[in-house]
């Protein structure tokens, strides 16, 4: 099976699907949908470490009063 993302509304196997939905279809169906502008390949997952990057707190600078 090949994953595709619909770029237009489409009825597949008798069921209506909206643009943006992801479907798993056989390779020849995926090729046909992509060639006819009805679907596209899904975005690849981000590369690298799959763990989310946590932002480090920014140190706060304190201003000393001039007294």
Biopython code that builds the backbone (N, CA, C, O; Angstrom):
import numpy as np
from Bio.PDB.StructureBuilder import StructureBuilder

atoms = [
    (1, "UNK", "N", (0.842, -1.179, 0.000)),
    (1, "UNK", "CA", (0.000, 0.000, 0.000)),
    (1, "UNK", "C", (0.887, 1.242, 0.000)),
    (1, "UNK", "O", (1.991, 1.251, 0.545)),
    (2, "UNK", "N", (0.362, 2.280, -0.628)),
    (2, "UNK", "CA", (1.070, 3.545, -0.735)),
    (2, "UNK", "C", (0.218, 4.636, -0.089)),
    (2, "UNK", "O", (-0.986, 4.716, -0.330)),
    (3, "UNK", "N", (0.843, 5.467, 0.726)),
    (3, "UNK", "CA", (0.117, 6.578, 1.352)),
    (3, "UNK", "C", (0.133, 7.776, 0.424)),
    (3, "UNK", "O", (1.161, 8.105, -0.168)),
    (4, "UNK", "N", (-1.023, 8.430, 0.301)),
    (4, "UNK", "CA", (-1.143, 9.662, -0.479)),
    (4, "UNK", "C", (-1.980, 10.644, 0.330)),
    (4, "UNK", "O", (-2.689, 10.255, 1.258)),
    (5, "UNK", "N", (-1.890, 11.922, -0.032)),
    (5, "UNK", "CA", (-2.717, 12.959, 0.576)),
    (5, "UNK", "C", (-3.517, 13.580, -0.557)),
    (5, "UNK", "O", (-2.950, 14.010, -1.562)),
    (6, "UNK", "N", (-4.831, 13.627, -0.397)),
    (6, "UNK", "CA", (-5.697, 14.192, -1.429)),
    (6, "UNK", "C", (-5.525, 15.705, -1.502)),
    (6, "UNK", "O", (-5.467, 16.383, -0.477)),
    (7, "UNK", "N", (-5.444, 16.223, -2.720)),
    (7, "UNK", "CA", (-5.366, 17.666, -2.924)),
    (7, "UNK", "C", (-6.721, 18.225, -3.345)),
    (7, "UNK", "O", (-6.922, 19.439, -3.364)),
    (8, "UNK", "N", (-7.648, 17.328, -3.682)),
    (8, "UNK", "CA", (-9.013, 17.689, -4.069)),
    (8, "UNK", "C", (-9.961, 16.670, -3.460)),
    (8, "UNK", "O", (-9.539, 15.556, -3.149)),
    (9, "UNK", "N", (-11.239, 17.020, -3.281)),
    (9, "UNK", "CA", (-12.202, 16.024, -2.828)),
    (9, "UNK", "C", (-12.255, 14.866, -3.831)),
    (9, "UNK", "O", (-12.132, 15.076, -5.038)),
    (10, "UNK", "N", (-12.434, 13.661, -3.330)),
    (10, "UNK", "CA", (-12.415, 12.486, -4.209)),
    (10, "UNK", "C", (-13.217, 11.359, -3.557)),
    (10, "UNK", "O", (-13.206, 11.196, -2.337)),
    (11, "UNK", "N", (-13.907, 10.590, -4.387)),
    (11, "UNK", "CA", (-14.614, 9.412, -3.894)),
    (11, "UNK", "C", (-13.761, 8.194, -4.192)),
    (11, "UNK", "O", (-13.432, 7.927, -5.348)),
    (12, "UNK", "N", (-13.404, 7.459, -3.156)),
    (12, "UNK", "CA", (-12.578, 6.259, -3.302)),
    (12, "UNK", "C", (-13.323, 5.092, -2.669)),
    (12, "UNK", "O", (-13.749, 5.168, -1.516)),
    (13, "UNK", "N", (-13.478, 4.020, -3.424)),
    (13, "UNK", "CA", (-14.177, 2.816, -2.961)),
    (13, "UNK", "C", (-15.585, 3.156, -2.452)),
    (13, "UNK", "O", (-16.064, 2.583, -1.473)),
    (14, "UNK", "N", (-16.233, 4.103, -3.144)),
    (14, "UNK", "CA", (-17.598, 4.466, -2.799)),
    (14, "UNK", "C", (-17.742, 5.404, -1.615)),
    (14, "UNK", "O", (-18.860, 5.735, -1.221)),
    (15, "UNK", "N", (-16.624, 5.835, -1.043)),
    (15, "UNK", "CA", (-16.673, 6.709, 0.135)),
    (15, "UNK", "C", (-16.082, 8.070, -0.222)),
    (15, "UNK", "O", (-14.960, 8.135, -0.725)),
    (16, "UNK", "N", (-16.815, 9.165, 0.028)),
    (16, "UNK", "CA", (-16.268, 10.496, -0.266)),
    (16, "UNK", "C", (-15.186, 10.892, 0.744)),
    (16, "UNK", "O", (-15.302, 10.628, 1.941)),
    (17, "UNK", "N", (-14.147, 11.524, 0.233)),
    (17, "UNK", "CA", (-13.040, 12.001, 1.069)),
    (17, "UNK", "C", (-12.793, 13.462, 0.759)),
    (17, "UNK", "O", (-12.990, 13.904, -0.373)),
    (18, "UNK", "N", (-12.362, 14.216, 1.760)),
    (18, "UNK", "CA", (-12.086, 15.639, 1.605)),
    (18, "UNK", "C", (-10.622, 15.860, 1.236)),
    (18, "UNK", "O", (-9.768, 15.013, 1.495)),
    (19, "UNK", "N", (-10.348, 17.015, 0.628)),
    (19, "UNK", "CA", (-8.966, 17.406, 0.358)),
    (19, "UNK", "C", (-8.211, 17.460, 1.675)),
    (19, "UNK", "O", (-8.743, 17.935, 2.678)),
    (20, "UNK", "N", (-6.978, 16.979, 1.677)),
    (20, "UNK", "CA", (-6.143, 16.965, 2.879)),
    (20, "UNK", "C", (-6.169, 15.640, 3.613)),
    (20, "UNK", "O", (-5.334, 15.396, 4.485)),
    (21, "UNK", "N", (-7.125, 14.773, 3.268)),
    (21, "UNK", "CA", (-7.173, 13.460, 3.925)),
    (21, "UNK", "C", (-6.067, 12.570, 3.389)),
    (21, "UNK", "O", (-5.678, 12.659, 2.224)),
    (22, "UNK", "N", (-5.571, 11.707, 4.268)),
    (22, "UNK", "CA", (-4.523, 10.744, 3.892)),
    (22, "UNK", "C", (-5.188, 9.393, 3.650)),
    (22, "UNK", "O", (-6.001, 8.935, 4.453)),
    (23, "UNK", "N", (-4.828, 8.758, 2.525)),
    (23, "UNK", "CA", (-5.364, 7.449, 2.182)),
    (23, "UNK", "C", (-4.222, 6.494, 1.904)),
    (23, "UNK", "O", (-3.151, 6.907, 1.461)),
    (24, "UNK", "N", (-4.453, 5.218, 2.165)),
    (24, "UNK", "CA", (-3.528, 4.163, 1.773)),
    (24, "UNK", "C", (-4.183, 3.418, 0.613)),
    (24, "UNK", "O", (-5.243, 2.814, 0.769)),
    (25, "UNK", "N", (-3.538, 3.471, -0.546)),
    (25, "UNK", "CA", (-4.063, 2.833, -1.755)),
    (25, "UNK", "C", (-2.962, 2.004, -2.395)),
    (25, "UNK", "O", (-1.794, 2.118, -2.025)),
    (26, "UNK", "N", (-3.347, 1.156, -3.372)),
    (26, "UNK", "CA", (-2.307, 0.375, -4.053)),
    (26, "UNK", "C", (-1.463, 1.316, -4.919)),
    (26, "UNK", "O", (-1.878, 2.434, -5.225)),
    (27, "UNK", "N", (-0.291, 0.853, -5.303)),
    (27, "UNK", "CA", (0.674, 1.676, -6.024)),
    (27, "UNK", "C", (0.156, 2.261, -7.322)),
    (27, "UNK", "O", (0.404, 3.431, -7.610)),
    (28, "UNK", "N", (-0.568, 1.464, -8.123)),
    (28, "UNK", "CA", (-1.051, 1.976, -9.410)),
    (28, "UNK", "C", (-2.132, 3.039, -9.208)),
    (28, "UNK", "O", (-2.199, 4.001, -9.973)),
    (29, "UNK", "N", (-2.968, 2.877, -8.197)),
    (29, "UNK", "CA", (-3.986, 3.888, -7.893)),
    (29, "UNK", "C", (-3.315, 5.174, -7.420)),
    (29, "UNK", "O", (-3.715, 6.268, -7.817)),
    (30, "UNK", "N", (-2.299, 5.043, -6.577)),
    (30, "UNK", "CA", (-1.563, 6.217, -6.103)),
    (30, "UNK", "C", (-0.941, 6.958, -7.277)),
    (30, "UNK", "O", (-1.030, 8.183, -7.361)),
    (31, "UNK", "N", (-0.308, 6.215, -8.186)),
    (31, "UNK", "CA", (0.307, 6.832, -9.364)),
    (31, "UNK", "C", (-0.729, 7.585, -10.188)),
    (31, "UNK", "O", (-0.473, 8.701, -10.640)),
    (32, "UNK", "N", (-1.913, 6.972, -10.386)),
    (32, "UNK", "CA", (-2.964, 7.594, -11.188)),
    (32, "UNK", "C", (-3.483, 8.859, -10.519)),
    (32, "UNK", "O", (-3.662, 9.881, -11.182)),
    (33, "UNK", "N", (-3.727, 8.802, -9.203)),
    (33, "UNK", "CA", (-4.227, 9.967, -8.480)),
    (33, "UNK", "C", (-3.223, 11.120, -8.522)),
    (33, "UNK", "O", (-3.614, 12.274, -8.696)),
    (34, "UNK", "N", (-1.947, 10.818, -8.366)),
    (34, "UNK", "CA", (-0.905, 11.847, -8.395)),
    (34, "UNK", "C", (-0.773, 12.412, -9.804)),
    (34, "UNK", "O", (-0.681, 13.629, -9.969)),
    (35, "UNK", "N", (-0.760, 11.555, -10.821)),
    (35, "UNK", "CA", (-0.616, 12.000, -12.212)),
    (35, "UNK", "C", (-1.778, 12.884, -12.647)),
    (35, "UNK", "O", (-1.609, 13.751, -13.504)),
    (36, "UNK", "N", (-2.949, 12.675, -12.067)),
    (36, "UNK", "CA", (-4.126, 13.454, -12.439)),
    (36, "UNK", "C", (-4.383, 14.637, -11.504)),
    (36, "UNK", "O", (-5.437, 15.269, -11.578)),
    (37, "UNK", "N", (-3.435, 14.931, -10.639)),
    (37, "UNK", "CA", (-3.524, 16.111, -9.782)),
    (37, "UNK", "C", (-4.545, 16.000, -8.663)),
    (37, "UNK", "O", (-4.962, 17.015, -8.104)),
    (38, "UNK", "N", (-4.949, 14.792, -8.332)),
    (38, "UNK", "CA", (-5.955, 14.592, -7.282)),
    (38, "UNK", "C", (-5.291, 14.358, -5.929)),
    (38, "UNK", "O", (-5.910, 14.571, -4.886)),
    (39, "UNK", "N", (-4.043, 13.924, -5.943)),
    (39, "UNK", "CA", (-3.327, 13.616, -4.703)),
    (39, "UNK", "C", (-1.855, 13.962, -4.869)),
    (39, "UNK", "O", (-1.375, 14.244, -5.967)),
    (40, "UNK", "N", (-1.167, 13.931, -3.755)),
    (40, "UNK", "CA", (0.292, 14.147, -3.742)),
    (40, "UNK", "C", (0.906, 13.177, -2.747)),
    (40, "UNK", "O", (0.206, 12.561, -1.944)),
    (41, "UNK", "N", (2.210, 13.052, -2.812)),
    (41, "UNK", "CA", (2.940, 12.241, -1.842)),
    (41, "UNK", "C", (2.891, 12.971, -0.507)),
    (41, "UNK", "O", (2.954, 14.201, -0.492)),
    (42, "UNK", "N", (2.781, 12.260, 0.619)),
    (42, "UNK", "CA", (2.798, 12.937, 1.923)),
    (42, "UNK", "C", (4.173, 13.507, 2.222)),
    (42, "UNK", "O", (5.182, 13.052, 1.684)),
    (43, "UNK", "N", (4.195, 14.510, 3.089)),
    (43, "UNK", "CA", (5.464, 15.107, 3.510)),
    (43, "UNK", "C", (6.254, 14.078, 4.304)),
    (43, "UNK", "O", (5.685, 13.360, 5.126)),
    (44, "UNK", "N", (7.564, 13.998, 4.067)),
    (44, "UNK", "CA", (8.365, 13.052, 4.856)),
    (44, "UNK", "C", (8.462, 13.529, 6.305)),
    (44, "UNK", "O", (8.427, 14.730, 6.570)),
    (45, "UNK", "N", (8.585, 12.590, 7.234)),
    (45, "UNK", "CA", (8.728, 12.996, 8.639)),
    (45, "UNK", "C", (10.039, 13.744, 8.841)),
    (45, "UNK", "O", (10.993, 13.521, 8.095)),
    (46, "UNK", "N", (10.105, 14.625, 9.832)),
    (46, "UNK", "CA", (11.352, 15.358, 10.073)),
    (46, "UNK", "C", (12.488, 14.401, 10.391)),
    (46, "UNK", "O", (12.294, 13.373, 11.040)),
    (47, "UNK", "N", (13.671, 14.758, 9.925)),
    (47, "UNK", "CA", (14.833, 13.904, 10.158)),
    (47, "UNK", "C", (15.521, 14.296, 11.449)),
    (47, "UNK", "O", (15.294, 15.376, 11.993)),
    (48, "UNK", "N", (16.356, 13.406, 11.923)),
    (48, "UNK", "CA", (17.102, 13.673, 13.149)),
    (48, "UNK", "C", (16.425, 13.035, 14.329)),
    (48, "UNK", "O", (15.594, 12.139, 14.183)),
    (49, "UNK", "N", (16.785, 13.503, 15.492)),
    (49, "UNK", "CA", (16.230, 12.975, 16.736)),
    (49, "UNK", "C", (14.727, 13.230, 16.772)),
    (49, "UNK", "O", (14.284, 14.350, 16.517)),
    (50, "UNK", "N", (13.959, 12.228, 17.078)),
    (50, "UNK", "CA", (12.511, 12.371, 17.087)),
    (50, "UNK", "C", (11.992, 12.992, 18.380)),
    (50, "UNK", "O", (10.805, 13.304, 18.482)),
    (51, "UNK", "N", (12.855, 13.170, 19.353)),
    (51, "UNK", "CA", (12.431, 13.766, 20.611)),
    (51, "UNK", "C", (12.216, 15.267, 20.418)),
    (51, "UNK", "O", (13.015, 15.915, 19.743)),
    (52, "UNK", "N", (11.158, 15.830, 20.994)),
    (52, "UNK", "CA", (10.922, 17.268, 20.845)),
    (52, "UNK", "C", (12.031, 18.068, 21.504)),
    (52, "UNK", "O", (12.597, 17.661, 22.518)),
    (53, "UNK", "N", (12.323, 19.190, 20.919)),
    (53, "UNK", "CA", (13.360, 20.068, 21.456)),
    (53, "UNK", "C", (12.694, 21.019, 22.442)),
    (53, "UNK", "O", (11.727, 21.703, 22.106)),
    (54, "UNK", "N", (13.213, 21.052, 23.641)),
    (54, "UNK", "CA", (12.661, 21.934, 24.650)),
    (54, "UNK", "C", (13.460, 23.234, 24.668)),
    (54, "UNK", "O", (14.691, 23.225, 24.653)),
    (55, "UNK", "N", (12.744, 24.336, 24.701)),
    (55, "UNK", "CA", (13.407, 25.635, 24.758)),
    (55, "UNK", "C", (13.993, 25.835, 26.147)),
    (55, "UNK", "O", (13.354, 25.542, 27.158)),
    (56, "UNK", "N", (15.214, 26.339, 26.176)),
    (56, "UNK", "CA", (15.852, 26.632, 27.459)),
    (56, "UNK", "C", (15.426, 28.029, 27.889)),
    (56, "UNK", "O", (15.311, 28.924, 27.051)),
    (57, "UNK", "N", (15.193, 28.226, 29.167)),
    (57, "UNK", "CA", (14.784, 29.562, 29.617)),
    (57, "UNK", "C", (15.896, 30.576, 29.383)),
    (57, "UNK", "O", (17.076, 30.280, 29.570)),
    (58, "UNK", "N", (15.500, 31.766, 28.975)),
    (58, "UNK", "CA", (16.461, 32.836, 28.748)),
    (58, "UNK", "C", (16.763, 33.493, 30.083)),
    (58, "UNK", "O", (15.849, 33.847, 30.827)),
    (59, "UNK", "N", (18.053, 33.658, 30.389)),
    (59, "UNK", "CA", (18.377, 34.296, 31.665)),
    (59, "UNK", "C", (17.880, 35.740, 31.672)),
    (59, "UNK", "O", (17.974, 36.445, 30.667)),
    (60, "UNK", "N", (17.354, 36.170, 32.812)),
    (60, "UNK", "CA", (16.852, 37.531, 32.954)),
    (60, "UNK", "C", (17.965, 38.399, 33.520)),
    (60, "UNK", "O", (18.596, 38.060, 34.521)),
    (61, "UNK", "N", (18.191, 39.537, 32.850)),
    (61, "UNK", "CA", (19.214, 40.459, 33.355)),
    (61, "UNK", "C", (18.555, 41.448, 34.301)),
    (61, "UNK", "O", (17.519, 42.036, 33.990)),
    (62, "UNK", "N", (19.162, 41.616, 35.436)),
    (62, "UNK", "CA", (18.654, 42.573, 36.412)),
    (62, "UNK", "C", (19.488, 43.839, 36.351)),
    (62, "UNK", "O", (20.714, 43.796, 36.254)),
    (63, "UNK", "N", (18.806, 44.950, 36.409)),
    (63, "UNK", "CA", (19.519, 46.245, 36.438)),
    (63, "UNK", "C", (19.584, 46.712, 37.878)),
    (63, "UNK", "O", (18.573, 46.770, 38.577)),
    (64, "UNK", "N", (20.773, 47.038, 38.303)),
    (64, "UNK", "CA", (20.975, 47.519, 39.663)),
    (64, "UNK", "C", (20.660, 49.025, 39.699)),
    (64, "UNK", "O", (21.003, 49.772, 38.783)),
    (65, "UNK", "N", (20.019, 49.427, 40.750)),
    (65, "UNK", "CA", (19.713, 50.854, 40.874)),
    (65, "UNK", "C", (20.998, 51.610, 41.212)),
    (65, "UNK", "O", (21.902, 51.077, 41.856)),
    (66, "UNK", "N", (21.055, 52.865, 40.763)),
    (66, "UNK", "CA", (22.241, 53.692, 41.006)),
    (66, "UNK", "C", (22.004, 54.564, 42.229)),
    (66, "UNK", "O", (21.832, 55.775, 42.092)),
    (67, "UNK", "N", (21.992, 53.989, 43.401)),
    (67, "UNK", "CA", (21.806, 54.814, 44.597)),
    (67, "UNK", "C", (22.973, 54.714, 45.503)),
    (67, "UNK", "O", (22.989, 55.344, 46.561)),
]
sb = StructureBuilder()
sb.init_structure("model")
sb.init_model(0)
sb.init_chain("A")
sb.init_seg("    ")
for serial, (resi, resn, name, xyz) in enumerate(atoms, 1):
    if name == "N":
        sb.init_residue(resn, " ", resi, " ")
    sb.init_atom(name, np.array(xyz, "f"), 0.0, 1.0, " ", f" {name:<3s}", serial, name[0])
structure = sb.get_structure()
